């Protein structure tokens, strides 16, 4: 079997003409027997002018063997994609003529960077270091703590005192100027001892969870902030769930995680009041199922459908986290490892995402940058301490180094 040549310039993504009749370098049946035509990057079939610019704001860079494919699905639909992998043996498996199953698996594991069809265009791209570097706003040399945003976090309950603290630390490490943390009054002494940079404040509670009596004070405090994030370790209860839903009417950007998402179970229509406002949901699959996500459909399309239908930014956590925007933009993360599969990792992500939003990052870019940085910090922690023994605290400690790579 011929090897896959690596040609072209790093950072350049050639877009191949979908109507090209050139003989593909390799061909094999996937997707129900329909053919896939594939060409090596930099081959003579390249035609950068024949296709319109992709809907994404930039062309992702490829640093290793990549190939351009056309998936002929029907006479009305085709999918042009660049398959990317850093392992050349995967590319060779992809094009082995007697290994259709391996090819299908490799396609599933690779990131699809561009999709074009006759009914409309979606952008599906891999989140890489270069994208994150371009997405983050410049840091004002003359800035002060008020310049870099204010985040208000709401969470915690008796028995779940660590989650809101991890969230607050993630926000601080993400570069936010001021981080406020609202917790039940029973939890406040613990949070106050654990937080050095973030500022915890006690709120009215009932049975160890936030109560509806906390609403007035919380609205007052959050009004002076740039972002509100709800849910980390908050627990479930009638009053706590009702408090989350009442706060949906606040007009500042909102991030919902964990029990902030669970509070929408059976009440997902209440999200309609936030159309036109920035709303980010960060569910794992179990939480997404509780609020009506389609668990039978492919991860990417189900995430996109949910985001468009409800007018939210959806961060579907898991291996190769998916980020979907209400306007149809779609991205897949490329960092992270199974050492991050521990309680508290998602709380760190919520704080980091809220921090980037508070600093003025465009919402979709903030989601993409947050998941990449979160995963990169996890990769650095795994390299240092190993996947089995690393913890969310180790990830927080590695966040500055992940950020340094893109600054």
C-alpha angles and dihedrals in degrees: 000000000000118000121247109252120225107220137147131061122300109254093026119109112192114210112215123219108257091212094053113134094195116131109261119238090236136001134191137160119261135145097050096326096309113137128254118208115201135184129187116250113268095021123142091265091073114121112169094177099050097073126059118248112280117253092247117095095238141016111251117238121242117206100180140031110327130168134201116231138186116207108202101204101159142330090273101042138046133168120215112194142164110224111213131193135154092213114078092198087066090055091051091049088049092060100037104125093215097046108072093149091052089049092051090049092049092050090050092051096046125083118253108220104184137022127185128177139166095252097052143313130269125185116226113174142159115254107231138170094267092053092051091047091055094042100057116088119243115264111241109239089211095043126127132200092279091053094062099056141264123250127195114201124193123194148086133106138187105297093021104069098132100060099066091045092052089049091051092048090050090053093050093048089049090068102259115154100220130016122191121190122200115199137162113281091247090057097043098088090054094046091046091056093047098046120075103162101023119071115230120199129188123244133191113275144179125210091353095306133095114276134206088259087074093066100087096048092043093052090051094051096042092050089072093052134081099224137022120206120189136187117039107138091339097136128211128282137132094258095040092050091046091051091055092051093048091053090058087085093066109108100218121097111285132205118195122195138164110340090008085067094040089057087068093060105123089005103068092129089069087074087074089083089068099057107133092024127096109262123168124190119192106190131163114219095273093054092044090054091053092058097046105272116160104250095179095061124078113282095246099047093042091052092048093048092051093048093049094043095051100031096240141122107248124202105191103197125214138077105345095008113224123222117199128183128206090244093058100263112144134187139177123213122233103194134075139067142219092268085078091063093103134108111274099033092101091050090058090052092051092053093046093049093048089049093054091047091051090053091059102261113157106259099245091043090048091054092047094045092047095053092045094048091044091052093043091053087051091051091050091049091050091050090051103040107010130253097270097052103035119107137196088260088059088053091052089052090052096049094088090055092049089050091047089060091062100039 
